[in-house]
Amino acid sequence: MSNLVAKVEALLLQESLDTLCGASVIYLTIEDNTLPPYNDVREIVDRAVTSSLAKLTIIYLHLQ
């Protein structure tokens, strides 16, 4: 699951805000042509968002 979190995190940190959408995030969670259960996808996205926010906060604080 950590690999999926890393994929979603990379999307959140590297793509422009204009290109981000829920479908992109859902697509990244698919492995072997199988979409995980809703609760698993939600956990993956929650972990990726939390991790991304922490990294963005650190970057922001260094710029101040």
N, C-alpha and C positions, 0 to 999 in steps of 0.2 A: 504494500500500500504506500510505502514511503516514496517509491518511484513515481506513483501517480500524483502524490502531493507535490513532488518536485516539478513534474510537468505542468501542473496547474499554476504553481508558484512562478515558474519561468514565464508562462503566458501573462500573468498579472504584472510581472515586473518588466517585461521586455516589449510587450506590444503597446501600441498607442491606445488611448482610451476609446478612440473612435472605432477600433477594430474588435474590442472586447464585447462579447455577448455570451449569454448563457449557453447557447448551442456549442460554442467553441469549448467551453469548460466541460460540458457533458461529453463531447466527442473525445476529449483527452482522457477521460476515465474509462473508455472502452478498451478492453484487452481481449485478444483472441475472439473478436467479433461478438463479445458479450458485454452488455451493459450491466454493471453491478446493481444490486438493489438500491432503492432510493436512499435509505439511511446510510449506506456505505458511501454513495456519491456525496451526500450532504456532509459527512464527516471529512471526506477528502477535501472538499471545497472549504469547509470551515478551517481545517488545519492549514491549508495553503494561504487563505486570506489572513489568518492570524500571523503566520510566518512572514508574509509579504509586508504586512503593516509594521511589524517590528523592524524589518530591514529598511523600509522607507522612513520610519521615525529616526533611526540612527543616521541615515543620510541627511535628513532634514536638520537634525541637531548639529551635525558637522558643518552645515552650510551657514548656520547662524553666527 
